[in-house]
């Protein structure tokens, strides 16, 4: 398949400030994501394993520009949730951070971007859903009570793509409004 994103580069004028590389297996599944920050001389390397149940297991390593070998985080990604296992820097105990997302049945603004579905989760706390719009996110640490981080309300056009979104925090305060323009 020729429609895979393999590299992104960001420049400040003519100076390279960030480079991202994507590596795929023979089935075109993303298996490695490397993000290099040339301004801070740091890098992150995410290694992904695509499981038979549809989830994706990952490990994230940090380091310099040449190698990223410090294991920092492990977790699992699915279509509706992102689970991260990390070590609390103070207690040195493992913490489990869970983000659960709910989605509408409408079209995500970037749904038709070639190759996005293969990398939409790369290097971030996101799910594998690149088709629909997030309408809420709930966060939970270990066994604590889940907290609604935000809700999003959309207005859609006749093709079921959003034209505006309003993000409201868990306590009901409007955080921001976005307008989407399609060409």
N, CA and C of each residue as an Amber inpcrd file, in Angstrom:
protein
   549
   0.8540000  -1.1880000   0.0000000   0.0000000   0.0000000   0.0000000
   0.8900000   1.2360000   0.0000000   0.5980000   2.1670000  -0.8590000
   1.4280000   3.3480000  -1.0220000   0.8940000   4.5540000  -0.2600000
  -0.1720000   4.4170000   0.4870000  -0.7930000   5.5510000   1.1530000
  -0.4830000   5.6050000   2.6400000   0.7510000   5.3030000   3.0180000
   1.1440000   5.3180000   4.4170000   2.0140000   6.5380000   4.7020000
   1.7280000   7.2020000   5.7990000   2.5470000   8.3190000   6.2410000
   3.8420000   7.7440000   6.8030000   4.9950000   8.1850000   6.3090000
   6.2630000   7.6390000   6.7750000   7.1360000   8.6650000   7.5010000
   6.9310000   9.9770000   7.2260000   7.7740000  10.9690000   7.8800000
   7.0890000  12.3270000   7.8800000   7.2850000  13.0570000   8.9830000
   6.8700000  14.4550000   9.0800000   8.0730000  15.2500000   9.5520000
   8.2560000  16.4300000   8.9950000   9.3280000  17.3120000   9.4410000
   8.7600000  18.7040000   9.6510000   9.1660000  19.3400000  10.7600000
   8.7440000  20.7140000  11.0650000   9.9710000  21.5990000  11.0810000
   9.8450000  22.7590000  10.4430000  10.9570000  23.6980000  10.3330000
  10.5870000  25.0440000  10.9290000  11.5930000  25.7130000  11.4920000
  11.4970000  27.1130000  11.8690000  12.3930000  27.8300000  10.8720000
  11.7930000  28.4030000   9.8540000  12.5770000  28.9220000   8.7400000
  13.1750000  27.7520000   8.0000000  14.5100000  27.6690000   7.9810000
  15.1820000  26.5410000   7.3230000  15.7610000  25.5510000   8.3290000
  15.5130000  25.7860000   9.6270000  16.0630000  24.9270000  10.6740000
  15.0750000  23.8290000  11.0410000  15.5100000  22.5810000  10.9380000
  14.6850000  21.4360000  11.3430000  14.5130000  21.4670000  12.8560000
  13.2710000  21.5060000  13.3400000  13.0190000  21.5400000  14.7810000
  12.3830000  20.2520000  15.2960000  11.7100000  19.5000000  14.4150000
  11.0950000  18.2520000  14.8440000  10.9730000  17.3170000  13.6440000
  11.2360000  16.0240000  13.9060000  11.0690000  15.0100000  12.8650000
  10.3650000  13.8080000  13.4710000   9.3530000  13.3360000  12.7770000
   8.5950000  12.1670000  13.1970000   8.6980000  11.1140000  12.1130000
   8.9650000   9.8670000  12.5290000   9.1000000   8.7510000  11.6070000
   8.1080000   7.6570000  11.9870000   7.4750000   7.0690000  10.9790000
   6.5150000   5.9850000  11.1630000   7.0450000   4.7370000  10.4610000
   7.0140000   3.5870000  11.1680000   7.4730000   2.3200000  10.5990000
   6.3180000   1.3180000  10.7070000   6.1070000   0.5630000   9.6300000
   4.9800000  -0.3740000   9.5520000   5.4810000  -1.8030000   9.3660000
   4.6290000  -2.7560000   9.7520000   4.9480000  -4.1570000   9.4950000
   4.4530000  -4.5360000   8.0980000   4.5960000  -5.7850000   7.7450000
   4.2240000  -6.2530000   6.4030000   2.7200000  -6.1360000   6.1410000
   1.9140000  -6.0540000   7.2230000   0.4640000  -5.8940000   7.0820000
   0.0390000  -4.4330000   7.1280000   1.0010000  -3.5100000   7.0520000
   0.7550000  -2.0680000   7.0900000   0.2050000  -1.5800000   8.4220000
   0.5400000  -2.2790000   9.5120000   0.2060000  -1.8280000  10.8570000
   1.3780000  -1.0150000  11.4020000   1.0900000   0.1110000  12.0110000
   2.1380000   0.9240000  12.6140000   2.7810000   0.1330000  13.7490000
   4.1120000  -0.0230000  13.7080000   4.8020000  -0.7530000  14.7700000
   5.7990000   0.1160000  15.5250000   6.2540000   1.2220000  14.9140000
   7.1790000   2.1190000  15.6020000   6.8840000   3.5530000  15.1870000
   6.8560000   4.4260000  16.1950000   6.6680000   5.8620000  15.9900000
   7.7970000   6.5400000  16.7460000   8.6010000   7.3330000  16.0380000
   9.7200000   8.0300000  16.6760000   9.5400000   9.5180000  16.4590000
   9.5740000  10.2790000  17.5650000   9.4380000  11.7300000  17.5050000
  10.6970000  12.3520000  18.0830000  11.4270000  13.1020000  17.2560000
  12.6840000  13.7320000  17.6640000  12.5000000  15.2400000  17.7320000
  12.8550000  15.8380000  18.8780000  12.7570000  17.2750000  19.0970000
  14.1710000  17.8470000  19.0680000  14.5190000  18.5290000  17.9860000
  15.8720000  19.0430000  17.8020000  16.1420000  20.2890000  18.6400000
  15.1040000  20.9260000  19.1460000  15.3030000  22.0910000  20.0110000
  15.7280000  21.6790000  21.4130000  15.2380000  20.5240000  21.8860000
  15.5840000  20.0440000  23.2280000  16.5350000  18.8510000  23.1870000
  16.8530000  18.3770000  21.9670000  17.7160000  17.1980000  21.7780000
  17.1730000  15.9630000  22.4920000  15.8580000  15.7940000  22.4540000
  15.2120000  14.6510000  23.0910000  14.3920000  13.8730000  22.0620000
  14.1180000  12.6260000  22.3920000  13.3240000  11.7990000  21.5120000
  12.4270000  10.8490000  22.2660000  11.3290000  10.4740000  21.6170000
  10.4220000   9.4500000  22.1200000  10.2900000   8.3810000  21.0510000
  10.2730000   7.1280000  21.4960000  10.0600000   5.9970000  20.5870000
   8.9200000   5.1610000  21.1530000   7.8800000   5.0130000  20.3790000
   6.7200000   4.2150000  20.7570000   6.7450000   2.9420000  19.9320000
   6.6250000   1.7880000  20.5860000   6.6040000   0.4910000  19.9130000
   5.2100000  -0.1060000  20.1190000   4.5740000  -0.4920000  19.0100000
   3.1950000  -0.9700000  19.0420000   3.1130000  -2.4340000  18.6330000
   2.2420000  -3.1920000  19.3270000   1.9400000  -4.5730000  18.9710000
   0.4350000  -4.6530000  18.7540000   0.0460000  -5.0830000  17.5640000
  -1.3700000  -5.1890000  17.2130000  -1.8620000  -6.5720000  17.6250000
  -2.7780000  -6.6000000  18.5900000  -3.2720000  -7.8480000  19.1800000
  -4.4370000  -8.4240000  18.3840000  -4.6440000  -9.7280000  18.5080000
  -5.7070000 -10.4080000  17.7560000  -7.1030000  -9.9480000  18.1590000
  -7.2580000  -9.3570000  19.3640000  -8.5820000  -8.8930000  19.8070000
  -8.8770000  -7.4670000  19.3580000  -8.0180000  -6.8710000  18.5270000
  -8.2560000  -5.5250000  18.0140000  -7.6070000  -4.4180000  18.8240000
  -7.0750000  -4.7450000  20.0010000  -6.3870000  -3.7320000  20.7970000
  -4.9430000  -3.5990000  20.3100000  -4.2930000  -2.5390000  20.7710000
  -2.8880000  -2.3190000  20.4500000  -2.1500000  -2.1180000  21.7650000
  -1.1440000  -2.9410000  22.0210000  -0.2860000  -2.7700000  23.1950000
   0.8760000  -1.8770000  22.7930000   1.3720000  -1.0970000  23.7450000
   2.4850000  -0.2180000  23.4020000   3.4710000  -0.0760000  24.5480000
   4.6860000   0.3270000  24.1910000   5.7190000   0.7420000  25.1310000
   6.2570000   2.0640000  24.6110000   6.5420000   2.9970000  25.5280000
   7.1200000   4.2740000  25.1370000   8.4730000   4.4190000  25.8130000
   9.4810000   4.7620000  25.0200000  10.8440000   4.9370000  25.4990000
  11.2670000   6.3790000  25.2350000  12.0860000   6.9460000  26.1220000
  12.6000000   8.2950000  25.9290000  14.1190000   8.2590000  25.8760000
  14.6880000   9.3430000  25.4020000  16.1410000   9.4460000  25.3310000
  16.5510000  10.6270000  24.4930000  17.6910000  10.4910000  23.8440000
  18.2310000  11.5490000  23.0130000  17.8120000  11.3840000  21.5640000
  18.4840000  12.1240000  20.6990000  18.1620000  12.0730000  19.2770000
  18.6150000  10.7760000  18.6260000  19.6890000  10.1700000  19.1300000
  20.2380000   8.9600000  18.5130000  19.6050000   7.6690000  18.9900000
  19.1950000   7.6240000  20.2630000  18.5180000   6.4250000  20.7570000
  17.5970000   6.7840000  21.9140000  16.5380000   6.0170000  22.0090000
  15.5280000   6.1990000  23.0430000  15.3700000   4.8430000  23.7250000
  16.0270000   4.6650000  24.8860000  16.0700000   3.3640000  25.5430000
  15.4960000   3.3620000  26.9510000  15.1770000   4.5300000  27.4910000
  14.6100000   4.6150000  28.8440000  13.1230000   4.2650000  28.7720000
  12.7530000   3.0690000  29.2770000  11.3520000   2.6410000  29.2670000
  10.5670000   3.4840000  30.2600000   9.5510000   4.1830000  29.7670000
   8.7720000   5.0750000  30.6220000   7.3380000   4.6170000  30.8560000
   6.6980000   4.1100000  29.8090000   5.2620000   3.8550000  29.8840000
   4.9280000   2.6000000  29.0850000   3.9240000   1.8550000  29.5650000
   3.3320000   0.7760000  28.7770000   1.8270000   0.9640000  28.8180000
   1.1190000   0.3050000  27.9250000  -0.3340000   0.4400000  27.9600000
  -1.0100000  -0.3000000  26.8400000  -2.3170000  -0.0140000  26.7190000
  -3.1630000  -0.6440000  25.7180000  -4.1230000   0.3920000  25.1530000
  -4.3480000   0.3240000  23.8510000  -5.2480000   1.2320000  23.1570000
  -6.3390000   0.4050000  22.4900000  -7.5720000   0.9130000  22.5440000
  -8.6730000   0.2820000  21.8110000  -9.4640000   1.3880000  21.1070000
 -10.6130000   1.0380000  20.5810000 -11.4620000   2.0150000  19.8990000
 -12.1100000   3.0180000  20.8280000 -12.1740000   2.7130000  22.1390000
 -12.8460000   3.6260000  23.0710000 -12.0230000   4.0130000  24.2810000
 -10.8680000   3.3790000  24.4780000 -10.0980000   3.7490000  25.6640000
  -8.6010000   3.6400000  25.4560000  -7.9180000   4.3530000  26.3510000
  -6.4650000   4.4210000  26.3570000  -6.0400000   4.1450000  27.7890000
  -5.2580000   3.0910000  28.0070000  -4.8050000   2.7300000  29.3500000
  -3.2940000   2.8500000  29.3890000  -2.7890000   3.5800000  30.3850000
  -1.3560000   3.8090000  30.5110000  -0.8820000   3.3450000  31.8730000
   0.1770000   2.5550000  31.8780000   0.8000000   2.1010000  33.1180000
   2.1220000   2.8440000  33.2610000   2.2920000   3.5190000  34.3830000
   3.4960000   4.2980000  34.5950000   3.9290000   4.1700000  36.0470000
   5.1310000   4.5740000  36.3400000   5.6410000   4.5410000  37.7140000
   5.5030000   5.9390000  38.3140000   4.8390000   6.0370000  39.4660000
   4.7300000   7.3140000  40.1620000   6.1330000   7.7320000  40.6110000
   6.5830000   8.9410000  40.2170000   7.9590000   9.3450000  40.5460000
   8.2140000   9.5080000  42.0460000   7.1790000   9.7200000  42.8260000
   7.3510000   9.9150000  44.2730000   7.2990000   8.5930000  45.0250000
   6.2520000   7.7980000  44.7780000   6.0680000   6.5540000  45.5260000
   6.7580000   5.3560000  44.8670000   7.1400000   5.4900000  43.5970000
   7.7180000   4.3970000  42.8120000   6.7390000   3.2310000  42.6260000
   5.4650000   3.4800000  42.8430000   4.4300000   2.4840000  42.6370000
   3.8550000   2.6260000  41.2260000   3.4240000   1.5040000  40.6690000
   2.7890000   1.5480000  39.3550000   1.4290000   2.2190000  39.4660000
   1.1630000   3.1480000  38.5620000  -0.1410000   3.7910000  38.4660000
  -0.7710000   3.3960000  37.1420000  -2.0840000   3.2140000  37.1600000
  -2.8230000   2.9170000  35.9410000  -3.7220000   4.1070000  35.6580000
  -3.4780000   4.7420000  34.5330000  -4.2550000   5.9010000  34.1040000
  -5.1290000   5.4520000  32.9500000  -6.4530000   5.6240000  33.0860000
  -7.3970000   5.1830000  32.0640000  -8.1910000   6.3670000  31.5470000
  -8.2250000   6.5250000  30.2370000  -9.0690000   7.5140000  29.5890000
 -10.1030000   6.7580000  28.7710000 -11.3770000   7.0670000  29.0020000
 -12.4560000   6.4320000  28.2540000 -13.1420000   7.5140000  27.4310000
 -13.3050000   7.2380000  26.1420000 -13.9150000   8.1870000  25.2170000
 -15.2420000   7.6490000  24.7230000 -16.2140000   8.5450000  24.5530000
 -17.4410000   8.1860000  23.8480000 -17.4570000   8.9970000  22.5600000
 -18.0820000   8.4290000  21.5430000 -18.0800000   9.0270000  20.2080000
 -19.4980000   9.1610000  19.6870000 -19.6800000  10.1140000  18.7720000
 -20.9430000  10.2070000  18.0590000 -20.8990000   9.2360000  16.8810000
 -21.9400000   9.2160000  16.0810000 -21.9760000   8.3420000  14.9070000
 -21.7750000   9.1550000  13.6320000 -21.2610000  10.3700000  13.7650000
 -21.0700000  11.2820000  12.6340000 -19.6290000  11.2090000  12.1310000
 -19.3000000  12.0150000  11.1340000 -17.9970000  11.9840000  10.4850000
 -16.9810000  12.9060000  11.1600000 -15.8060000  12.3610000  11.4470000
 -14.6720000  13.1230000  11.9680000 -14.1470000  14.0160000  10.8420000
 -13.7720000  15.2820000  11.1300000 -13.3340000  16.1870000  10.0530000
 -12.1920000  15.6500000   9.1950000 -11.3160000  14.8290000   9.7620000
 -10.1730000  14.3080000   9.0100000 -10.3750000  12.8590000   8.5780000
 -11.6110000  12.4060000   8.6000000 -11.9430000  11.0200000   8.2730000
 -11.3760000  10.5690000   6.9290000 -11.3770000  11.4400000   5.9510000
 -10.9490000  11.0660000   4.6060000  -9.4840000  11.3760000   4.3200000
  -8.7160000  11.7070000   5.3470000  -7.2900000  11.9510000   5.1570000
  -6.5920000  10.6080000   4.9640000  -5.9240000  10.4700000   3.8480000
  -5.2560000   9.2170000   3.5000000  -4.2240000   8.8380000   4.5590000
  -4.3070000   7.6140000   5.0490000  -3.3330000   7.0870000   5.9990000
  -3.5820000   7.4370000   7.4520000  -4.5220000   8.3360000   7.7480000
  -4.7460000   8.7570000   9.1340000  -5.1670000   7.5980000  10.0300000
  -5.9900000   6.7100000   9.5370000  -6.4800000   5.6060000  10.3750000
  -5.3490000   4.7150000  10.8700000  -4.2200000   4.6990000  10.1750000
  -3.0770000   3.8700000  10.5770000  -2.2440000   4.5030000  11.6810000
  -2.3540000   5.8460000  11.8540000  -1.4620000   6.5510000  12.7890000
  -2.1830000   7.4660000  13.7710000  -3.5060000   7.4970000  13.7770000
  -4.2450000   8.4740000  14.5840000  -3.9220000   8.3870000  16.0720000
  -3.5130000   7.2660000  16.5660000  -3.2120000   7.0620000  17.9830000
  -1.7410000   7.2830000  18.3120000  -0.8970000   7.4530000  17.3100000
   0.5550000   7.4570000  17.4880000   1.0400000   8.5950000  18.3790000
   1.7970000   8.2320000  19.3920000   2.4530000   9.2090000  20.2420000
   1.5400000  10.0400000  21.1000000   0.3280000   9.5890000  21.3300000
  -0.5860000  10.3980000  22.1250000  -1.5380000   9.5210000  22.9210000
  -2.2790000  10.1700000  23.7990000  -3.2970000   9.4510000  24.5800000
  -4.6190000   9.5290000  23.8220000  -4.6980000   8.7280000  22.7980000
  -5.8640000   8.7050000  21.9430000  -6.2330000   7.2630000  21.6530000
  -7.3730000   7.0880000  21.0130000  -7.8320000   5.7400000  20.6740000
  -7.5920000   5.4720000  19.1970000  -8.0320000   4.3270000  18.7470000
  -7.8760000   3.9560000  17.3470000  -9.0250000   4.4450000  16.4760000
  -9.9960000   5.1590000  17.0470000 -11.1420000   5.6460000  16.2800000
 -10.7540000   6.9170000  15.5260000 -10.6720000   6.8280000  14.1970000
 -10.3940000   7.9990000  13.3710000 -11.5640000   8.2940000  12.4470000
 -12.7330000   7.7700000  12.7910000 -13.9090000   7.9140000  11.9510000
 -14.9440000   8.8630000  12.5390000 -15.1010000   8.8610000  13.8740000
 -16.1530000   9.6240000  14.5380000 -15.5750000  10.7010000  15.4450000
 -16.4470000  11.5250000  16.0040000 -16.0560000  12.6510000  16.8420000
 -16.2130000  12.3210000  18.3200000 -15.2350000  12.6960000  19.1140000
 -15.3090000  12.4890000  20.5680000 -16.3860000  13.3870000  21.1390000
 -17.2730000  12.8140000  21.9570000 -18.2810000  13.6320000  22.6300000
 -18.0540000  13.7200000  24.1370000 -17.2220000  12.8320000  24.6940000
 -16.8610000  12.9670000  26.1080000 -15.5890000  12.1890000  26.3930000
 -14.8980000  12.6330000  27.4480000 -13.7110000  11.9260000  27.9230000
 -13.7850000  11.8410000  29.4290000 -13.5840000  10.6270000  29.9500000
 -13.5520000  10.3810000  31.3830000 -12.1750000   9.8620000  31.7440000
 -11.5760000  10.4260000  32.8020000 -10.2510000  10.0180000  33.2560000
 -10.3470000   9.3410000  34.6110000  -9.4700000   8.3700000  34.8340000
  -9.4380000   7.6540000  36.1020000  -8.0060000   7.2480000  36.4080000
  -7.5850000   7.4410000  37.6520000  -6.2800000   6.9750000  38.1130000
  -6.5080000   5.8270000  39.0830000  -5.8890000   4.6950000  38.7850000
  -6.0410000   3.4710000  39.5840000  -7.5180000   3.1820000  39.8060000
  -7.9400000   3.0070000  41.0670000  -9.3360000   2.6720000  41.3570000
 -10.1510000   3.8670000  41.8040000  -9.6210000   5.0820000  41.6260000
 -10.3520000   6.2880000  42.0180000 -11.6300000   6.4190000  41.1830000
 -12.5340000   7.2530000  41.6470000 -13.7690000   7.5040000  40.9130000
 -13.4430000   8.1880000  39.5900000 -13.9740000   7.6790000  38.4800000
 -13.7290000   8.3340000  37.1950000 -14.2760000   9.7670000  37.2020000
 -13.5520000  10.6690000  36.5470000 -13.9690000  12.0670000  36.4520000
 -14.1850000  12.4260000  34.9930000 -15.2940000  13.1150000  34.7240000
 -15.5320000  13.6030000  33.3670000 -14.5930000  14.7760000  33.1340000
 -13.6960000  14.6260000  32.1810000 -12.7560000  15.6920000  31.8620000
 -13.4400000  16.7520000  31.0110000 -14.1920000  16.3090000  29.9870000
 -14.9150000  17.2560000  29.1530000 -16.0120000  16.5580000  28.3680000
 -16.9380000  17.3820000  27.8610000 -17.9790000  16.9750000  26.9310000
 -17.8670000  17.9000000  25.7250000 -18.2270000  17.4020000  24.5540000
 -18.1830000  18.2200000  23.3520000 -19.5280000  18.1110000  22.6330000
 -20.0930000  19.2640000  22.3060000 -21.3410000  19.3250000  21.5350000
 -21.0060000  19.8380000  20.1370000 -21.6230000  19.2490000  19.1320000
 -21.3330000  19.6050000  17.7370000 -22.5990000  20.0830000  17.0340000
 -22.3920000  20.9170000  16.0170000 -23.4110000  21.2340000  15.0210000
 -22.8450000  20.6800000  13.7200000 -23.6720000  19.9480000  12.9700000
 -23.2080000  19.2360000  11.7880000 -23.7810000  19.8370000  10.5090000
 -23.0600000  19.6160000   9.3960000 -23.6020000  20.0130000   8.0910000
 -24.4370000  18.8640000   7.5390000 -24.9240000  19.0180000   6.3230000
 -25.8140000  17.9960000   5.7510000 -25.0930000  16.6860000   5.4450000
 -23.7620000  16.6920000   5.4180000 -22.9860000  15.4640000   5.1950000
 -22.5180000  14.8300000   6.5060000 -23.0590000  15.3020000   7.6300000
 -22.7420000  14.7870000   8.9600000 -21.3040000  15.0250000   9.4010000
 -20.6750000  16.0870000   8.8830000 -19.3810000  16.5400000   9.3690000
 -19.6290000  17.7300000  10.2900000 -18.8540000  17.8830000  11.3610000
 -19.0820000  19.0180000  12.2620000 -18.7200000  20.3500000  11.6060000
 -19.5230000  21.3790000  11.9020000 -19.1950000  22.7390000  11.4630000
 -18.7900000  23.5950000  12.6580000 -19.2580000  23.2180000  13.8510000
 -18.7950000  23.8640000  15.0870000 -18.7530000  22.8130000  16.1880000
 -17.8960000  23.0680000  17.1740000 -17.8620000  22.2290000  18.3710000
 -17.6840000  23.1400000  19.5700000 -18.3150000  22.7550000  20.6640000
 -18.1850000  23.4880000  21.9200000 -17.7390000  22.5040000  22.9900000
 -16.5730000  22.7900000  23.5820000 -16.0060000  21.9320000  24.6160000
 -16.3870000  22.5050000  25.9690000 -16.9890000  21.6600000  26.8070000
 -17.3930000  22.0440000  28.1580000 -16.6510000  21.1650000  29.1510000
 -16.0550000  21.7730000  30.1570000 -15.3390000  20.9920000  31.1710000
 -16.3180000  20.1640000  31.9750000 -15.7870000  19.2350000  32.7590000
 -16.6200000  18.3540000  33.5690000 -17.5280000  19.0910000  34.5350000
 -17.1280000  20.3070000  34.9390000 -17.9660000  21.0840000  35.8540000
 -18.8790000  22.0620000  35.1230000 -18.9850000  21.9310000  33.7910000
 -19.9570000  22.7050000  33.0330000 -19.4730000  24.0280000  32.4680000
 -18.2070000  24.3570000  32.6160000 -17.6780000  25.6230000  32.1060000
 -17.2350000  25.4380000  30.6520000 -17.6590000  26.3370000  29.7690000
 -17.2530000  26.2580000  28.3700000 -15.7720000  26.5870000  28.2710000
 -15.0090000  25.6580000  27.7190000 -13.5560000  25.8290000  27.5730000
 -13.1980000  26.4900000  26.2580000 -13.8320000  26.0670000  25.1640000
 -13.5710000  26.6850000  23.8740000 -14.6170000  26.2700000  22.8560000
 -14.6530000  27.0230000  21.7610000 -15.5230000  26.7210000  20.6400000
 -14.6660000  26.7220000  19.3830000 -14.8960000  25.7500000  18.5140000
 -14.1550000  25.6710000  17.2570000 -15.1220000  25.7330000  16.0930000
 -14.6300000  26.3010000  14.9940000 -15.3940000  26.3570000  13.7630000
 -14.6280000  25.5800000  12.7030000 -15.3070000  24.7100000  11.9660000
 -14.6810000  23.8900000  10.9310000 -15.1420000  24.4070000   9.5640000
 -14.1830000  24.6350000   8.6780000 -14.4840000  25.0820000   7.3290000
 -13.9160000  24.0570000   6.3590000 -14.7440000  23.5800000   5.4420000
 -14.3350000  22.5650000   4.4760000 -14.2260000  23.1880000   3.0950000
 -13.1970000  22.7900000   2.3500000 -12.9880000  23.3140000   0.9990000
 -13.1590000  22.2300000  -0.0120000
